Every structure is written in C-alpha cells, then in structure tokens.
Amino acid sequence: QGAPGDLHAPRDYSDVAAEVRDFLAARLRLAESRGVPRERIALDPGIGFSKRAEQSVEALRGLGRLVELGRPIYVGISRKSFLGALTGAPPEGRLAAGLGAAVAAYALGARIFRTHDVRETVECLRAAQALLGPLPVRSPELGVGA
C-alpha cells in the first residue's frame, strides 16, 4: 500500500491476510485485463512492506488465502525485520529463523523463495519437500522449482 517512498511505513489493517488477498486478486484481474498471461503471474504478499512484525506473521499465516487465487506464491522472508522481532537477532543472525519461516511458508503454499542464503534454503526446502510433498516442476517462465 502507498507510494514507493512509503513502502516501509506501517499501515493499519483490520485483517491483513484478507486485505492482501483482496488487493492481489484485484491486481491479478487488472494484469490479465491488460494482456498479461495468467501463467506469467506470481503473487507476493509483500512481507515486511507496510507491515509491522505481527502483521507480517499474520500475512504469512494467511498464505492459503493467496493459494486459492491459483497462482504461485512468492515470498521474500530471508533476514526480514519480523524475524528479528521474533528472535531478537540482527540480520546476519537470522538464518535459523529464516529457514524455519521458509519451511512454514512452504507448508502454507509458497513455492518461490527470495533468499540471501541460497544453499541453506535449498537444502531446507528439499527436506521439507521430502516430508510435505514436491515443489512444482521447473517453470522457465517464472524460474521456479527444485
């Protein structure tokens, strides 16, 4: 929400997961109406952007609502400030929390991950995949998959 210069200004949400879903559903419809092929679209709940730590957690808990929109879910959670709020760790000390959050996001439906710690995140998600089910087949359009 807001202008690019205000991306980190906290916003008030009555139900952050529902509001993110509704916003992204509208943006998905707009993109399609302007000719963007549906299969080229992934949805990002914007963890950390215009959200306080507890709102980022609620947005992540609500990933299932985004999955219902039928597009891959992208999350950027590596080293985010909400992890620091949960653990008290500085950015360089948030690897374990970020990996835990990645597994939880995977279990909730996220399939595209932005991370600072690629090797560790891939290994973590491979373990999650073995226990929870496979990641999608590699998509050259989106650059996703195992």
DSSP file (Angstrom, degrees, kcal/mol; ACC not computed):
  #  RESIDUE AA STRUCTURE BP1 BP2  ACC     N-H-->O    O-->H-N    N-H-->O    O-->H-N    TCO  KAPPA ALPHA  PHI   PSI    X-CA   Y-CA   Z-CA
    1    1 A Q              0   0    0      0, 0.0     2,-0.0     0, 0.0     5,-0.0   0.000 360.0 360.0 360.0 151.1    0.0    0.0    0.0
    2    2 A G        -     0   0    0      3,-0.0     5,-0.1    48,-0.0     9,-0.0  -0.194 360.0 -38.3  89.0-179.0    1.1    3.6   -0.5
    3    3 A A    >   -     0   0    0      1,-0.1     3,-2.4    -2,-0.0     4,-0.1  -0.395  61.4-103.4 -79.5 158.4    3.6    5.2   -2.7
    4    4 A P  G >  S+     0   0    0      0, 0.0     3,-1.3     0, 0.0     4,-0.1   0.829 122.0  57.3 -53.2 -34.7    7.1    3.6   -3.4
    5    5 A G  G 3  S+     0   0    0      1,-0.2     3,-0.2     2,-0.1    -3,-0.0   0.643 107.1  49.7 -70.6 -13.0    8.7    6.1   -0.9
    6    6 A D  G X  S+     0   0    0     -3,-2.4     3,-1.7     1,-0.1    -1,-0.2   0.117  70.6 120.4-109.8  19.4    6.3    4.9    1.8
    7    7 A L  T <  S+     0   0    0     -3,-1.3    43,-1.7     1,-0.3    44,-0.2   0.754  80.8  42.0 -59.8 -24.7    6.9    1.1    1.4
    8    8 A H  T 3  S+     0   0    0     41,-0.2    -1,-0.3    -3,-0.2    -2,-0.1   0.415  84.3 112.0-104.2   2.5    8.1    0.7    4.9
    9    9 A A  S <  S-     0   0    0     -3,-1.7    -3,-0.1     1,-0.1    43,-0.1  -0.645  75.4-115.9 -75.3 122.7    5.6    3.0    6.6
   10   10 A P        -     0   0    0      0, 0.0     2,-0.3     0, 0.0    41,-0.2  -0.261  32.0-158.4 -60.3 144.9    3.4    0.8    8.8
   11   11 A R        -     0   0    0     39,-1.0     2,-0.4    -3,-0.0    41,-0.3  -0.823  17.9-113.8-118.8 159.3   -0.3    0.6    7.8
   12   12 A D        -     0   0    0     -2,-0.3     2,-0.4    39,-0.1    39,-0.0  -0.816  33.5-177.7 -93.7 135.4   -3.4   -0.3    9.8
   13   13 A Y        -     0   0    0     -2,-0.4     3,-0.3     1,-0.1     4,-0.1  -0.988  26.1-159.2-129.3 139.1   -5.2   -3.5    8.6
   14   14 A S  S    S+     0   0    0     -2,-0.4     2,-0.2     1,-0.3    -1,-0.1   0.837  99.9   2.9 -82.2 -34.8   -8.4   -4.9   10.1
   15   15 A D  S  > S-     0   0    0      1,-0.1     4,-2.7     2,-0.0    -1,-0.3  -0.732  72.6-168.9-148.9  92.4   -7.5   -8.3    8.6
   16   16 A V  H  > S+     0   0    0     -3,-0.3     4,-2.6     1,-0.2     5,-0.2   0.867  85.7  50.9 -57.8 -41.9   -4.1   -8.2    6.9
   17   17 A A  H  > S+     0   0    0      1,-0.2     4,-2.2     2,-0.2    -1,-0.2   0.919 114.1  43.9 -63.7 -43.1   -4.4  -11.6    5.2
   18   18 A A  H  > S+     0   0    0      2,-0.2     4,-2.8    -3,-0.2    -2,-0.2   0.901 114.4  49.4 -68.2 -40.5   -7.8  -10.8    3.8
   19   19 A E  H  X S+     0   0    0     -4,-2.7     4,-2.3     2,-0.2    -2,-0.2   0.887 111.7  48.3 -68.4 -38.1   -6.7   -7.3    2.7
   20   20 A V  H  X S+     0   0    0     -4,-2.6     4,-2.8    -5,-0.3     5,-0.2   0.931 113.0  49.1 -65.1 -44.9   -3.6   -8.6    1.0
   21   21 A R  H  X S+     0   0    0     -4,-2.2     4,-2.7    -5,-0.2    -2,-0.2   0.939 112.8  46.6 -58.7 -48.1   -5.6  -11.4   -0.8
   22   22 A D  H  X S+     0   0    0     -4,-2.8     4,-2.0     2,-0.2    -1,-0.2   0.908 113.5  48.9 -63.2 -41.5   -8.2   -8.8   -2.0
   23   23 A F  H  X S+     0   0    0     -4,-2.3     4,-2.2     1,-0.2    -1,-0.2   0.940 114.7  44.2 -62.5 -47.6   -5.5   -6.4   -3.2
   24   24 A L  H  X S+     0   0    0     -4,-2.8     4,-2.6     1,-0.2    -2,-0.2   0.853 110.2  55.2 -69.4 -33.5   -3.6   -9.1   -5.0
   25   25 A A  H  X S+     0   0    0     -4,-2.7     4,-2.2    -5,-0.2    -1,-0.2   0.917 110.3  46.8 -62.4 -41.9   -6.8  -10.6   -6.5
   26   26 A A  H  X S+     0   0    0     -4,-2.0     4,-2.3    -5,-0.2    -2,-0.2   0.904 113.0  48.4 -65.7 -41.3   -7.7   -7.1   -7.9
   27   27 A R  H  X S+     0   0    0     -4,-2.2     4,-2.8     2,-0.2    -2,-0.2   0.866 109.7  53.2 -67.7 -35.5   -4.1   -6.7   -9.3
   28   28 A L  H  X S+     0   0    0     -4,-2.6     4,-2.4     2,-0.2    -2,-0.2   0.936 110.5  46.6 -62.7 -46.8   -4.3  -10.2  -10.8
   29   29 A R  H  X S+     0   0    0     -4,-2.2     4,-2.4     2,-0.2    -2,-0.2   0.908 113.2  49.8 -61.4 -42.0   -7.5   -9.3  -12.6
   30   30 A L  H  X S+     0   0    0     -4,-2.3     4,-1.3     2,-0.2    -2,-0.2   0.933 110.3  49.2 -63.3 -46.7   -6.0   -5.9  -13.8
   31   31 A A  H  <>S+     0   0    0     -4,-2.8     5,-2.5     1,-0.2     3,-0.4   0.923 113.3  46.9 -59.6 -44.7   -2.9   -7.6  -15.1
   32   32 A E  H ><5S+     0   0    0     -4,-2.4     3,-1.7     1,-0.2    -1,-0.2   0.890 108.4  55.1 -64.4 -38.9   -4.9  -10.2  -17.0
   33   33 A S  H 3<5S+     0   0    0     -4,-2.4    -1,-0.2     1,-0.3    -2,-0.2   0.754 106.6  52.9 -66.4 -22.2   -7.2   -7.4  -18.4
   34   34 A R  T 3<5S-     0   0    0     -4,-1.3    -1,-0.3    -3,-0.4    -2,-0.2   0.246 128.9 -95.1 -97.7  12.1   -4.1   -5.7  -19.7
   35   35 A G  T < 5S+     0   0    0     -3,-1.7    -3,-0.2     1,-0.3    -2,-0.1   0.516  73.7 144.7  94.8   5.8   -2.9   -8.8  -21.5
   36   36 A V      < -     0   0    0     -5,-2.5    -1,-0.3    -6,-0.2    -2,-0.1  -0.679  55.6-118.3 -76.8 121.4   -0.5  -10.4  -19.1
   37   37 A P    >   -     0   0    0      0, 0.0     3,-2.3     0, 0.0     4,-0.1  -0.378  15.5-129.1 -61.8 135.0   -0.9  -14.1  -19.5
   38   38 A R  G >  S+     0   0    0      1,-0.3     3,-1.8     2,-0.2    -6,-0.0   0.848 106.6  61.5 -52.8 -39.6   -2.1  -15.7  -16.2
   39   39 A E  G 3  S+     0   0    0      1,-0.3    -1,-0.3    32,-0.1   102,-0.1   0.587  98.0  59.3 -69.2  -7.8    0.7  -18.3  -16.3
   40   40 A R  G <  S+     0   0    0     -3,-2.3     2,-0.5   102,-0.0    -1,-0.3   0.305  90.1  93.1 -97.8   7.3    3.3  -15.5  -16.1
   41   41 A I    <   +     0   0    0     -3,-1.8     2,-0.3    -4,-0.1   101,-0.1  -0.884  45.8 177.2-112.5 130.8    2.0  -14.1  -12.8
   42   42 A A        -     0   0    0     -2,-0.5     2,-0.4    29,-0.2    31,-0.2  -0.904  25.6-128.3-119.7 155.5    3.1  -15.0   -9.3
   43   43 A L  B     -a   73   0A   0     29,-3.0    31,-3.2    -2,-0.3    23,-0.0  -0.898  17.2-168.5-112.5 133.3    1.7  -13.4   -6.1
   44   44 A D        -     0   0    0     -2,-0.4    31,-0.1    29,-0.2    29,-0.0  -0.973  14.5-155.1-121.4 117.4    3.9  -11.7   -3.4
   45   45 A P        -     0   0    0      0, 0.0    30,-0.1     0, 0.0    -1,-0.1   0.516  40.0-122.4 -72.0  -2.0    2.2  -10.8   -0.1
   46   46 A G    >   -     0   0    0     28,-0.3     3,-2.0     1,-0.2     2,-0.1   0.933  28.6-154.3  67.0  47.7    4.9   -8.2    0.5
   47   47 A I  T 3  S+     0   0    0      1,-0.3    -1,-0.2     3,-0.1     3,-0.1  -0.344  77.9  10.0 -59.1 127.0    6.2   -9.4    3.8
   48   48 A G  T >  S+     0   0    0      1,-0.2     2,-0.7     4,-0.2     3,-0.6   0.143  98.3 115.6  90.9 -19.6    7.7   -6.5    5.7
   49   49 A F  T <  S-     0   0    0     -3,-2.0   -41,-0.2     1,-0.3    -1,-0.2  -0.762  99.2 -17.8 -90.1 118.8    6.4   -3.8    3.3
   50   50 A S  T 3  S+     0   0    0    -43,-1.7   -39,-1.0    -2,-0.7     2,-0.4   0.773 118.0 110.7  57.5  28.8    3.9   -1.5    5.1
   51   51 A K    <   -     0   0    0     -3,-0.6    -1,-0.2   -44,-0.2     2,-0.1  -0.996  63.5-137.3-134.9 135.5    3.6   -4.2    7.8
   52   52 A R    >>  -     0   0    0     -2,-0.4     4,-2.3   -41,-0.3     3,-0.5  -0.379  45.2 -93.2 -75.3 168.0    4.6   -4.4   11.4
   53   53 A A  H 3> S+     0   0    0      1,-0.3     4,-2.1     2,-0.2     5,-0.2   0.902 127.1  48.3 -53.3 -48.0    6.2   -7.7   12.6
   54   54 A E  H 3> S+     0   0    0      1,-0.2     4,-2.0     2,-0.2    -1,-0.3   0.829 110.6  52.5 -66.3 -29.5    2.9   -9.1   13.8
   55   55 A Q  H <> S+     0   0    0     -3,-0.5     4,-2.6     2,-0.2    -1,-0.2   0.873 107.0  52.2 -72.0 -37.4    1.2   -8.2   10.5
   56   56 A S  H  X S+     0   0    0     -4,-2.3     4,-2.3     2,-0.2    -2,-0.2   0.914 109.8  49.6 -63.0 -41.5    3.9   -9.9    8.5
   57   57 A V  H  X S+     0   0    0     -4,-2.1     4,-2.6    -5,-0.2    -2,-0.2   0.926 111.9  47.9 -61.9 -44.6    3.3  -13.0   10.6
   58   58 A E  H  X S+     0   0    0     -4,-2.0     4,-1.3     2,-0.2    -2,-0.2   0.887 109.8  52.7 -64.8 -38.3   -0.4  -12.8   10.0
   59   59 A A  H  < S+     0   0    0     -4,-2.6    -1,-0.2     2,-0.2    -2,-0.2   0.911 111.1  47.2 -62.9 -41.3    0.1  -12.3    6.3
   60   60 A L  H >< S+     0   0    0     -4,-2.3     3,-1.8     1,-0.2    -2,-0.2   0.912 108.3  54.3 -66.7 -41.7    2.3  -15.4    6.2
   61   61 A R  H 3< S+     0   0    0     -4,-2.6     3,-0.5     1,-0.3    -1,-0.2   0.795 106.9  54.7 -60.3 -26.3   -0.3  -17.4    8.2
   62   62 A G  T >X  +     0   0    0     -4,-1.3     3,-1.6     1,-0.2     4,-0.8   0.214  69.2 113.5 -92.8  14.6   -2.8  -16.4    5.5
   63   63 A L  H X>  +     0   0    0     -3,-1.8     4,-2.3     1,-0.3     3,-0.8   0.820  67.5  68.2 -57.2 -30.1   -0.9  -17.7    2.5
   64   64 A G  H 3> S+     0   0    0     -3,-0.5     4,-1.4     1,-0.3    -1,-0.3   0.834  93.3  58.1 -58.2 -31.9   -3.6  -20.3    2.0
   65   65 A R  H <4 S+     0   0    0     -3,-1.6    -1,-0.3     1,-0.2     4,-0.2   0.848 108.1  46.3 -66.3 -33.0   -6.0  -17.4    1.0
   66   66 A L  H X<>S+     0   0    0     -4,-0.8     3,-2.0    -3,-0.8     5,-0.5   0.874 104.4  60.5 -76.1 -37.0   -3.5  -16.5   -1.7
   67   67 A V  H ><5S+     0   0    0     -4,-2.3     3,-2.2     1,-0.3    -2,-0.2   0.867  94.6  65.5 -55.4 -36.5   -3.1  -20.1   -2.9
   68   68 A E  T 3<5S+     0   0    0     -4,-1.4    -1,-0.3     1,-0.3    -2,-0.2   0.703  87.2  69.7 -60.5 -19.9   -6.8  -20.0   -3.6
   69   69 A L  T < 5S-     0   0    0     -3,-2.0    -1,-0.3    -4,-0.2    -2,-0.2   0.573 108.3-123.9 -77.9  -7.6   -6.2  -17.4   -6.3
   70   70 A G  T < 5S+     0   0    0     -3,-2.2    -3,-0.1    -4,-0.3    -2,-0.1   0.690  71.4 108.9  80.4  19.6   -4.5  -20.2   -8.4
   71   71 A R  S   <S-     0   0    0     -5,-0.5    -1,-0.2    -4,-0.1   -29,-0.2  -0.915  77.5 -88.9-124.8 154.1   -1.0  -18.6   -8.9
   72   72 A P        -     0   0    0      0, 0.0   -29,-3.0     0, 0.0     2,-0.5  -0.298  41.7-128.7 -59.9 144.7    2.4  -19.4   -7.5
   73   73 A I  E     -ab  43 110A   0     36,-0.5    38,-2.5   -31,-0.2    39,-2.0  -0.866  20.0-161.9-102.6 127.0    3.1  -17.7   -4.2
   74   74 A Y  E     - b   0 112A   0    -31,-3.2     2,-0.4    -2,-0.5   -28,-0.3  -0.889   8.8-174.6-106.1 131.6    6.4  -15.8   -3.9
   75   75 A V  E     - b   0 113A   0     37,-2.6    39,-2.5    -2,-0.4     2,-0.6  -0.995  18.6-166.2-130.7 139.8    7.8  -14.9   -0.5
   76   76 A G  E     + b   0 114A   0     -2,-0.4    39,-0.1    37,-0.2    37,-0.1  -0.906  37.2 136.8-116.6  97.4   10.9  -12.8    0.5
   77   77 A I    >   +     0   0    0     37,-0.7     3,-1.8    -2,-0.6     6,-0.2   0.506  21.9 128.5-120.7  -9.4   11.4  -13.6    4.1
   78   78 A S  T 3  S-     0   0    0     36,-0.9    17,-0.1     1,-0.3    37,-0.0  -0.298  90.9 -15.0 -58.1 123.0   15.2  -14.0    4.4
   79   79 A R  T 3  S+     0   0    0     15,-0.4    -1,-0.3     1,-0.2     5,-0.1   0.572  93.5 164.1  63.3  13.0   16.7  -11.8    7.2
   80   80 A K    X>  -     0   0    0     -3,-1.8     4,-1.1     1,-0.1     3,-1.1  -0.161  50.6-113.4 -63.9 156.7   13.5   -9.7    7.4
   81   81 A S  H 3> S+     0   0    0      1,-0.3     4,-2.3     2,-0.2     5,-0.2   0.787 113.3  65.7 -63.8 -28.9   12.9   -7.5   10.4
   82   82 A F  H 3> S+     0   0    0      1,-0.2     4,-1.7     2,-0.2    -1,-0.3   0.856  99.6  53.6 -62.8 -31.2    9.9   -9.5   11.6
   83   83 A L  H <> S+     0   0    0     -3,-1.1     4,-2.1     2,-0.2     6,-0.4   0.880 107.8  50.2 -67.7 -37.5   12.3  -12.4   12.2
   84   84 A G  H  X S+     0   0    0     -4,-1.1     4,-3.4     1,-0.2    -2,-0.2   0.885 108.3  52.4 -64.8 -38.9   14.4  -10.0   14.3
   85   85 A A  H  < S+     0   0    0     -4,-2.3    -1,-0.2     1,-0.2    -2,-0.2   0.857 113.2  45.1 -65.1 -34.2   11.3   -9.0   16.3
   86   86 A L  H  < S+     0   0    0     -4,-1.7    -2,-0.2    -5,-0.2    -1,-0.2   0.848 131.3  19.5 -75.4 -34.7   10.6  -12.7   16.9
   87   87 A T  H  < S-     0   0    0     -4,-2.1    -2,-0.2     2,-0.2    -3,-0.2   0.653  90.2-126.3-113.0 -20.8   14.1  -13.7   17.9
   88   88 A G     <  +     0   0    0     -4,-3.4    -4,-0.2    -5,-0.3    -3,-0.1   0.492  64.3 138.7  81.2   3.5   16.0  -10.5   18.8
   89   89 A A        -     0   0    0     -6,-0.4    -1,-0.3    -5,-0.1    -2,-0.2  -0.531  55.2-119.4 -84.8 147.1   18.7  -11.4   16.3
   90   90 A P    >   -     0   0    0      0, 0.0     3,-2.2     0, 0.0     4,-0.1  -0.337  42.9 -91.2 -72.9 166.6   20.4   -8.9   14.0
   91   91 A P  G >  S+     0   0    0      0, 0.0     3,-1.4     0, 0.0   -12,-0.1   0.864 127.7  52.3 -49.3 -43.7   20.0   -9.5   10.2
   92   92 A E  G 3  S+     0   0    0      1,-0.3     3,-0.3     2,-0.1    -3,-0.0   0.624 109.3  52.1 -72.1 -10.2   23.2  -11.6    9.9
   93   93 A G  G <  S+     0   0    0     -3,-2.2    -1,-0.3     1,-0.1     4,-0.2   0.151  85.2  87.4-107.6  18.2   22.0  -13.8   12.8
   94   94 A R    <>  +     0   0    0     -3,-1.4     4,-2.8     1,-0.2   -15,-0.4   0.211  50.0 107.8-103.7  15.3   18.5  -14.7   11.4
   95   95 A L  H  > S+     0   0    0     -3,-0.3     4,-2.7     2,-0.2     5,-0.2   0.953  81.6  45.3 -59.1 -52.6   19.4  -17.7    9.3
   96   96 A A  H  > S+     0   0    0      1,-0.2     4,-2.4    -3,-0.2    -1,-0.2   0.921 115.7  46.8 -59.8 -44.6   17.7  -20.3   11.5
   97   97 A A  H  > S+     0   0    0     -4,-0.2     4,-2.6     1,-0.2    -1,-0.2   0.901 112.3  51.1 -63.7 -40.2   14.6  -18.2   11.9
   98   98 A G  H  X S+     0   0    0     -4,-2.8     4,-2.2     2,-0.2    -2,-0.2   0.883 110.2  48.8 -64.7 -38.8   14.5  -17.6    8.1
   99   99 A L  H  X S+     0   0    0     -4,-2.7     4,-2.3     2,-0.2    -2,-0.2   0.906 111.5  49.6 -68.4 -40.4   14.8  -21.3    7.4
  100  100 A G  H  X S+     0   0    0     -4,-2.4     4,-2.3    -5,-0.2    -2,-0.2   0.925 112.2  47.7 -61.4 -43.6   12.0  -22.0    9.9
  101  101 A A  H  X S+     0   0    0     -4,-2.6     4,-2.9     1,-0.2    -2,-0.2   0.867 109.2  54.6 -65.7 -35.8    9.9  -19.4    8.3
  102  102 A A  H  X S+     0   0    0     -4,-2.2     4,-2.6     2,-0.2    -2,-0.2   0.922 109.1  47.2 -64.1 -43.5   10.7  -20.8    4.8
  103  103 A V  H  X S+     0   0    0     -4,-2.3     4,-2.6     2,-0.2    -2,-0.2   0.923 113.6  48.2 -63.7 -43.1    9.5  -24.3    5.8
  104  104 A A  H  X S+     0   0    0     -4,-2.3     4,-1.6     2,-0.2    -2,-0.2   0.926 112.2  48.9 -62.6 -43.4    6.4  -22.9    7.4
  105  105 A A  H  <>S+     0   0    0     -4,-2.9     5,-2.9     1,-0.2     4,-0.5   0.892 110.6  51.5 -63.1 -39.2    5.7  -20.8    4.2
  106  106 A Y  H ><5S+     0   0    0     -4,-2.6     3,-1.4     1,-0.2    -2,-0.2   0.939 108.9  50.2 -60.6 -47.0    6.3  -23.8    2.1
  107  107 A A  H 3<5S+     0   0    0     -4,-2.6    -1,-0.2     1,-0.3    -2,-0.2   0.807 110.4  51.4 -62.1 -28.7    3.8  -25.8    4.2
  108  108 A L  T 3<5S-     0   0    0     -4,-1.6    -1,-0.3    -5,-0.2   -41,-0.2   0.477 132.8 -86.4 -89.2  -3.3    1.3  -23.0    3.7
  109  109 A G  T < 5S+     0   0    0     -3,-1.4   -36,-0.5    -4,-0.5    -3,-0.2   0.363  76.9 140.7 121.5  -7.0    1.7  -22.9   -0.1
  110  110 A A  E   < +b   73   0A   0     -5,-2.9    -1,-0.3     1,-0.1   -36,-0.2  -0.441  15.3 169.9 -67.7 142.1    4.6  -20.7   -1.0
  111  111 A R  E     +     0   0A   0    -38,-2.5    34,-0.5     1,-0.2     2,-0.4   0.426  58.4  62.1-132.7  -5.5    6.6  -22.1   -3.9
  112  112 A I  E     -b   74   0A   0    -39,-2.0   -37,-2.6    32,-0.1     2,-0.4  -0.995  65.4-169.3-126.2 128.9    9.0  -19.3   -4.9
  113  113 A F  E     -b   75   0A   0     -2,-0.4     2,-0.5   -39,-0.2   -37,-0.2  -0.965  16.2-157.0-126.6 129.9   11.5  -18.0   -2.3
  114  114 A R  E     +b   76   0A   0    -39,-2.5   -36,-0.9    -2,-0.4   -37,-0.7  -0.909  33.1 164.8 -98.7 128.2   13.8  -15.0   -2.3
  115  115 A T        -     0   0    0     -2,-0.5     3,-0.2   -39,-0.1    -2,-0.0  -0.982  47.9-149.3-146.0 153.8   16.7  -15.6    0.0
  116  116 A H  S    S+     0   0    0     -2,-0.3     2,-0.8     1,-0.2    -1,-0.1   0.713 100.2  56.5 -85.0 -26.2   20.2  -14.3    0.9
  117  117 A D     >  +     0   0    0      1,-0.2     4,-2.4     2,-0.1     5,-0.2  -0.710  66.2 168.6-112.7  77.8   21.3  -17.9    1.9
  118  118 A V  H  > S+     0   0    0     -2,-0.8     4,-2.9    -3,-0.2     5,-0.3   0.932  71.9  46.4 -63.0 -53.7   20.6  -19.9   -1.2
  119  119 A R  H  > S+     0   0    0      1,-0.2     4,-2.4     2,-0.2    -1,-0.2   0.929 116.3  45.1 -58.4 -47.7   22.4  -23.2   -0.4
  120  120 A E  H  > S+     0   0    0      1,-0.2     4,-2.4     2,-0.2    -1,-0.2   0.891 114.6  48.3 -64.3 -40.0   20.9  -23.4    3.1
  121  121 A T  H  X S+     0   0    0     -4,-2.4     4,-2.8     2,-0.2     5,-0.2   0.904 111.1  50.0 -69.0 -40.9   17.4  -22.5    1.9
  122  122 A V  H  X S+     0   0    0     -4,-2.9     4,-2.2    -5,-0.2    -2,-0.2   0.935 113.0  46.9 -61.7 -45.5   17.5  -25.0   -1.0
  123  123 A E  H  X S+     0   0    0     -4,-2.4     4,-1.9    -5,-0.3    -2,-0.2   0.917 113.4  49.0 -62.4 -42.6   18.7  -27.8    1.4
  124  124 A C  H  X S+     0   0    0     -4,-2.4     4,-2.3     1,-0.2    -2,-0.2   0.921 112.9  46.4 -62.5 -45.2   16.0  -26.8    3.9
  125  125 A L  H  X S+     0   0    0     -4,-2.8     4,-2.7     2,-0.2    -1,-0.2   0.812 107.9  56.8 -71.8 -29.2   13.3  -26.8    1.3
  126  126 A R  H  X S+     0   0    0     -4,-2.2     4,-2.2    -5,-0.2    -1,-0.2   0.911 108.9  46.9 -64.9 -40.5   14.5  -30.1   -0.1
  127  127 A A  H  X S+     0   0    0     -4,-1.9     4,-1.5     2,-0.2    -2,-0.2   0.928 113.3  48.3 -64.8 -44.1   14.0  -31.6    3.3
  128  128 A A  H  X S+     0   0    0     -4,-2.3     4,-3.4     1,-0.2     5,-0.4   0.905 110.2  52.7 -61.4 -40.9   10.6  -30.0    3.6
  129  129 A Q  H  X S+     0   0    0     -4,-2.7     4,-2.3     1,-0.2    -1,-0.2   0.903 105.7  53.8 -61.3 -42.1    9.7  -31.3    0.1
  130  130 A A  H  < S+     0   0    0     -4,-2.2    -1,-0.2     1,-0.2    -2,-0.2   0.856 120.1  33.2 -61.8 -34.3   10.7  -34.8    1.1
  131  131 A L  H  < S+     0   0    0     -4,-1.5    -2,-0.2     2,-0.2    -1,-0.2   0.817 131.1  29.2 -90.6 -33.6    8.3  -34.7    4.1
  132  132 A L  H  < S-     0   0    0     -4,-3.4    -3,-0.2     1,-0.3    -2,-0.2   0.626 116.7 -83.0-107.2 -16.7    5.5  -32.5    2.8
  133  133 A G     <  -     0   0    0     -4,-2.3    -1,-0.3    -5,-0.4    -2,-0.2  -0.525  57.7 -50.2 126.3 163.7    5.4  -33.1   -0.9
  134  134 A P        -     0   0    0      0, 0.0     3,-0.1     0, 0.0    -8,-0.0  -0.253  43.0-121.1 -75.2 151.5    7.2  -31.9   -4.1
  135  135 A L        -     0   0    0      1,-0.2    11,-0.1   -10,-0.0     3,-0.1  -0.430  52.1 -82.4 -71.7 161.7    7.9  -28.4   -5.2
  136  136 A P        -     0   0    0      0, 0.0    10,-0.7     0, 0.0    -1,-0.2  -0.238  54.3 -87.4 -65.9 159.4    6.4  -27.6   -8.7
  137  137 A V        -     0   0    0      8,-0.2     7,-0.1     1,-0.1     0, 0.0  -0.357  62.5 -81.2 -61.6 146.4    8.2  -28.7  -11.8
  138  138 A R        -     0   0    0     -3,-0.1     7,-0.2     5,-0.1    -1,-0.1  -0.244  45.1-156.8 -54.8 132.9   10.6  -26.1  -13.0
  139  139 A S  B >>> -C  144   0B   0      5,-1.3     4,-3.0     1,-0.1     5,-0.9  -0.953  10.3-160.2-115.8 112.5    8.9  -23.3  -14.9
  140  140 A P  T 345S+     0   0    0      0, 0.0    -1,-0.1     0, 0.0    -2,-0.0   0.795  92.4  59.4 -62.2 -25.4   11.2  -21.4  -17.3
  141  141 A E  T 345S+     0   0    0      1,-0.2    -3,-0.0    -3,-0.1  -101,-0.0   0.891 122.8  20.1 -68.9 -38.2    8.7  -18.5  -17.3
  142  142 A L  T <45S-     0   0    0     -3,-0.5    -1,-0.2     2,-0.1     3,-0.1   0.565  97.1-127.1-108.1 -12.6    8.9  -18.0  -13.6
  143  143 A G  T  <5 +     0   0    0     -4,-3.0     2,-0.2     1,-0.2    -5,-0.1   0.906  61.3 139.2  66.1  41.2   12.2  -19.6  -12.8
  144  144 A V  B   < +C  139   0B   0     -5,-0.9    -5,-1.3    -7,-0.1    -1,-0.2  -0.687  16.8  69.3-113.9 167.8   10.7  -21.8  -10.1
  145  145 A G              0   0    0    -34,-0.5    -8,-0.2    -2,-0.2    -7,-0.0  -0.518 360.0 360.0 119.3 178.1   11.1  -25.3   -8.9
  146  146 A A              0   0    0    -10,-0.7    -1,-0.1    -2,-0.2    -9,-0.1   0.465 360.0 360.0 -76.7 360.0   13.6  -27.6   -7.3
